[in-house]
Amino acid sequence: MNWYLKLLCLTVVIASTAVFNIEYVAAQSVLIKNITLIDGTGAAPVVGVSVLVEGGRFSKISTNVVAAPEGIAVVDGTGKFLIPGIIDSHIHLPGGRAGVGNRQMLINRPVALKSLASYLYSGVTAVYDSGNNAEFIYGIREDERAGRVLAPRIYATISLIAPPDGHGCCAGGTVVYDYEDGVKKLDALFKMKPDLLKFTRERRGMGPVGRDIPLLETGLMNKLVAYAHQEGIRTTVHVSEVELAREAIEAGTDAFAHTVYLDDANADFAALIAEKGIILSTTMTRIEADTTFLDEPIYVATIPEETRNKIRASERFNGSPYTGWLSSLRPAIMNNIKVLHEAGVILAMGTDRSLGPLPHQELEVIVESGITPLDAIRIGTLNAAAYIGVDDEIGSIEEGKLADMLLLEADPSADIRNTTLIHSVYKGGVWIDRAALDVPANLR
C-alpha cells in the first residue's frame, strides 16, 4: 500500500475517533483595554489602545474609549504590551520521524502534542512544518483545524519534492524521476492541500565535509514549480548557495526555506531577491553552537531536563568538527541577514530546530545581526505569515484578522528578549490557560 492510500485509511481512523477532552472553543470575544500596541506591521508602538475581539477576530482597535458589549470578558492591559502571536516559518514537528538520513517514518502523537504545547506556552500561535512524515503531519494538522487538539495553527508542506538520492528524499520526501512522474505524484499530494510546496536544491549538504548530492534537473524543477502555481500552490526551495538560489529564482519560486549559508549574499543577489518579492525564512539558530540558551527560564519551563541534556550532548554542540563548522558560518550568515534586510528582502522568522521556545532565540539573533527589535517583531509575525501565504488572516493586529496575540509584561521594541515575558496568550480570541499545558513548568 503506497503512502497516499495509507493516508486515506488514516483519515478514516481519525474521523471515527472521539473528540479529545480539551478545554477549547472555536472563537471568543474579549476587550483588552489600555495597552501599548505593537501591531506587527512595523509601525511604532501606540500607547493607550483598546482592542475588541468578537467571534475570534479583531473587530475594533482604537485609542478612544471602546465600550464592552454585554457579557464579554474585559482585561485591563495597563502597563502591558500587545503583539501578534509569534509564527515559526520553518519547523519539523517531532513525532513523525526518527533517526537521521534514511529516517524511520512513525506516528507518535504524544511526542507531537507535548511539542505543540511547548510552542503555545511560548507564545507561538502558528507554525509551518517544512517536511515530515506525510501521514503524521496531515493527521495532526487536520486535528488542529477541527479543534480536536489544542495547538498552534499548523501549516505544512506535507511532503517535500526531491530527486532520487537527493537532499530530503528519504526523510519524508516525494521522489520524482521525470515530469510525468512528478505531475502524477504532485496530483496525489495536492489532494491533501499542502499550504506551501517545498523543493530541495542542495548539492553539498549540511556539514563540514561536502558531498556531491544529486539535484533536480533545472528544466524539470522549472516545470514542476509552474505546475504547482497552475494549481494555486505557492512554492519554497531549500538552497544554501547563491548559484543554486539563482536557479530557483529563475524557476519562479515564491520563497526560500533558508538564507544562503555557504556563500555571501552580495548586493546584486540581494537586490534580485527583493525585486522578485521572494521571502526568506531566517533559520539562523540552526548554526548556533552555544547551549547556554537552554538554561533560560522559558526553556526550563517548556523542555524536559532529559531532552535539554541530550541536546547539549548532540553533535551540534559537543565540540565536534560539526560544532566548529557551525561556529565558522555564524558571522557570514549574520552579515547575509543584514545585507538582505537592508536591500528590502522580506525576511520571515524560522528556526528549523523544532523547539517551542526557540523562536525567541531566533528573534534575538536577528536583532544581534543589526536589525531593530521593531523590525524583528514584524519578521516574527506578519512576514512569517506572508511566507506561508496566510498574511490576510494572521500575523498582525488589524481589524478583521484572526485574534492571535500575546500580552507581554515589558516592551519588546526596547529589548527583544522581552518577548519571553508573557502575561497571556490568545489564539483566535481564546485565552490559552498556560498553567494547564503539558509542559515541565506545570508538572512540578
N, C-alpha and C positions, 0 to 999 in steps of 0.2 A: 504494500500500500504506500503510495507516494505521500510526501508531506502535506500536500493540499487536501487529499482525501482524509488523512488523519485529522487535519484541521476541521473539516466539516463534521467529523464524528465528535471532536472535542466541543464544537459549538453546541451540538445537541445535548451533550452531557451537562454543559454549563447551564443551558436553558432549563434543564429539568431539575436542577438543584434548588434547595430552599434559599431564600434570601438570607444573607449573613445578618446576625444580630448586631447592628451598629446604630449608634445614635446620630443620624444624619438625615436632613431633609433637603429637598432639591433647591429650595430658594427661601430667602428670608428677608425681612425688612428691618432696618436699623437706622438710627440717626446718630452720627458721631459729630459732636459739637466742639467748636473752638480748638481745632487742631492746626498745626502748621502743615500745609500740604506740599508735598513734593510729588508731582503727578506722573513722573516717568517720561515726560516729553522732552526733558532738558530745560524746561522753564525754571526760573528762580523760585525758591520756596515762597509760599504765600501764608501769612500769619492770619489766625482768626477765621478759619474756614469751617463751614458746616457741610457735611456730606450725608445726603439722604440716599439710602438704598431701599428700593422697592422691587419685589419679585426677583431678587437676586442680581439686579443691575443698578448702576449708579443712575438715579433719577434727577437729582438736583445737587449742584455744587456751587456754593455761594459764600461770599463774605458777609452777606446780610443775614438777619435772623431767619432761620428756617423753622417753621412750626412742625412739630412731630405729629404725623397722622395718628389718630386714636388707636391705642393698643400696641404700638410698636416699641421696641427697646430703644432707650436713649443712653448713649455713652458720652461721658464728659471727657473730652480729649485735651483738656487744658495742660499745657506743658509737654505734650506729646507730638509725635511726627508721624504722618501717614504717607506711606509709599505703596506702589503696586506690589502685588505678590511677586517674589523672585521667580525667574524662569531659567532653567538649565537647558540649553540648546544642544547638549551632547552628553548623554549617559548611555550605559548598557546595564539595564536593571538586573541586579543579582537574582538568581533563581532559575535561569533558563539555560545556563551553560556551565560546564565545569572543565578545569584544566586549561592548557594553552595549546596553540597550534591546532591540531585536529581535535577540536573540543567535543566532549560528550554533550549531546543535547538532552536536557531534562526539564521537568516542570516541578519546581519546589516552591509552592505558593507561600508557605510560612516564611521562607527567607525573603521573598519578594515583599510580602506585607510588612515585615519588620523594616526593610529598607525604605519603603514608601512612607511609613510612619516617621522615620528619621528625617525625611525631606519635609513633611508637613510641619513637624516640630520646629524645624529650622527656618520656616517661613517660605519654603519653596512650594509654590502653588501650581506649577506646571513643569513638566519635563518632556523632552523629546528623546526617545530611545533610538540610537543611531545604528543599531544592528544587534540581533539577538536570535534566539530560537523562535521561529515564526509562530509555532503553535502556542508557546508560552506567552509571548508578548501580545499576540492577538487576543488571547483569552483574558489576560489581566486588564488590557485596555478596555475591552467590552464590559467587563465587570465594573470598572471605574465609571464608565459612561452611563451604565444602568443604575448606579448608586448601590451596587452590591458590596463595594469595598470603600472604605474611607481612605482617600489617597489624593495626591496632586492630580491635576488633569494630565492624562497620559496621551502623548502623541508618539507615533512610531513609524519607522521605515519598513517594519515587518521583516523584510529580508533584503539585504543589500545585494548589489549586482557585481559579479566578479568573473574574470576569465578562469579557465582551468588552471589550477595550481597558483592562482593569483592571490593577492593580498585580500584576506577576508573570505576566501572561497569556502573554507572548512570550519568557519565559526558562525554558522547560521546563514551563510551566503547562498545566493542563487547563481549557479554557474551557467554561463551562456557560451555557446560554441560558434554561432553564426546568427545572422539577422532573423532567419525563420525560427530558429530555436529560441532566440531572445524574445521575439514577439509572442510566441506560444507561452513562454514562462511568465512574461510580464502580464499577459492577459489573465493568467491564473492568479497572479499576485494582486492585480488591480481589483479583483473581486473582494479582497479584504481591505480595500481602501487605505493604502499607505498614505500617511499625511505628508510625506516628503520622501521621494525615492533616492536612495543613496547608491552611487557608483564608487568603485575604488580605482585609483590610478597611482599605483605605488610600485616602484621597481627596486627600492633599496631596503625597505623595512625599518622598523624602529629598533635600533640597537647600534652598538659601537662598531660592529662588523657588518659591512654592507653585503647584500645578497643580490642576485640577478633574478628578480621576480617577474613572471610574465605579466604583460599588460594587455588590456583590451585593445584591439586594433583601432586606430583613430576613426576610421570610417564607420566601423561598427558602433563605437561609442556615440558618434555624432547622430547616427540613425536612431539609436535607442533613446537618446535624450529627446530627440524630436518626436519620437513615438509617445513618450511619456507626456510631453507638452500637448500633443494632439489629444490625449485622454484627459487633459486638465490637471496633470500632476506635476508639481514643481520638483526640481532635482538638486541634489547636492553631491559633491565629489570629494573623496579623501585624496588629498595631494600633500606632498612635502617639498617639492622642488618647483622652481619658477618655470622651467621648461614644460613640465607636465601640467602645471596650473594654466599656462597659456593655451595648451591643447584643450583643456577642459573649458576654458573661456570660449575658444573657437567653436566648441561643440554646443555652446549656448546654455551652460549650466546656470542655475539661479544662485547657488551658494557653494561654499567650501566648508568641509567638515573640520578643518583646521586652518590656521595660518601656515604658510610655508615655514618649515623649521630647519631645512638643510641649506637654504640659500638666503641671501639678503633680499629684502623687499625694497628694491630701489625705487626712485621717484617715478620713473616711466611705468613700471609694473603697477605701482600703487595707483597711479592716475588712470590706467586702463581698467582696473577693478572698479574704481569709483565711477568711471564713465559708464560701465556696463551695469552698475547697480547691484553687483554681486555682494552677498552678505557672507561674512566670515565668522565662524564660531571660534572663540579665542583659544580655548583649551591650553592655557599657559601652565596650569598646575600640573599637567601631565609631565612636565620636565623639572618639577621641583624635586630636590633630593634631600631636603631637610624635614625631619619628622617632628620638630618642636610644636607644630600646629596641633598635633594630636593631644597635647596636654591642655589646650584651651578649653574653657568651661563648656562650650557648645558641643565639642567632640566628646568630652567625658559624659555629657548628658545623653548623647544620641548613639554613640558607637560603643559596643561592649569592650571591656578591657582586653579580653582574649583576642578580639579582632584587631584592636589597635596594636597589640604586641606582634601579631602576625604581619601587619603592615610594616612595622619597624624592621622586622627580620627579613622582609622580602628583598629581592634583587635590586629593586628600585632604590632602596635606602641603606643596604647593608655594607656599603663601601666597595662593592664590586666594580669592575670596569664599566658596567652599565651605569652605576651611580655617577662615576666620574664623567662619563659621556653626557649624561643629562645635565650635570652642572656646567659643562663646557658650552652647552647650547643656550643656556639661560640669558646671557647678555644680548646675544644676537636676536633671540625671539622677542625679548622685551623691546629692543630697538625697532624691530619689524612692526610690532603693535603700534608704537608711537608714530612711525612713518605712515602706516596705513590710515590711522585715525586722522592725522594732520592733512592727509590727502583727501579726506572726505569719504573714506570707505566706511560702510556700515558694519560695525563690529557687534557680535552677539555673544553674550557670556555663555560659555560652555566649559565643562570640566573634563569629560572623557575619563573620569575616575570613579564615578558612581558611589559617592558617599554623601548622605543627606546634607550635612553642613558645609561641604566643600565649596559650594558657590560663594560663600563668604570669603574664603581664602582667594578664590579666583578674582573677586572684586578687589581685594587688597593688592594682588599682584598687578592688576590692570592699573590701579592708581599709582603703584610703585613705578610703573613704566613711564609715567609722565602725564597721565590722563586725569582730569579733575574728578573728584568724587561725584559731582552732579552728572557729568557725562557717563561715569561708570554706572550710576544708577540706571540711566537710560539703556546702557549696554546690557544690563542685567534684567531689564523688564521689557520695554517696548521693542527694542531692537531684537531681543531674543524671540519675542512673539512674531516679529516680521520674518525672522529666519525660518520659523516653522510655517509661516503663512497664515497666522491667525491674529494679526495685529488689529484687525477690525473688531475683534471680540474681547481680547485681553491685552495686558501689557502696560496700560496706562489708566489713570483715574480720570475718566472723561464720561460725560453723560451718555447713557445708552450702552456702555460696555458692562461686561460681567464684573461683579464686585469682588475681585480677588485683591486682597490688600493686607498690609502689615501695619500695626500701630506700634511705634518704637518709643523707647524711653529717652532717647537722645538723638541729636541731629546728625544724620549720615552724610549730609552735604558738607559738614565741618570735619568729620572723621568717618571714613567709610567703614571702619570697624564697628561703628555704632549700629550697623545692620544686624548685629548679633544680639543687641539689647532689645529683645522682642517682648512687648507687652501682650499683644494678642494677634492672632492670625484669623483671617476670614477667607473663605472660598465660596464664591457665588453668594456673598452676603451672609453666609452661615458661619457663626463663630465656632472655631475649632477648639475643643477642650484639650489643650496640650497636656494637661495633667492625666488624661485618660489614654494617651497614646502609648503604644508598646515600644518604649524606649528605656534605656537603663535608668534615666533620671526618675522614672516612675516605678521602679522595681526595688528601690532600696528600702 
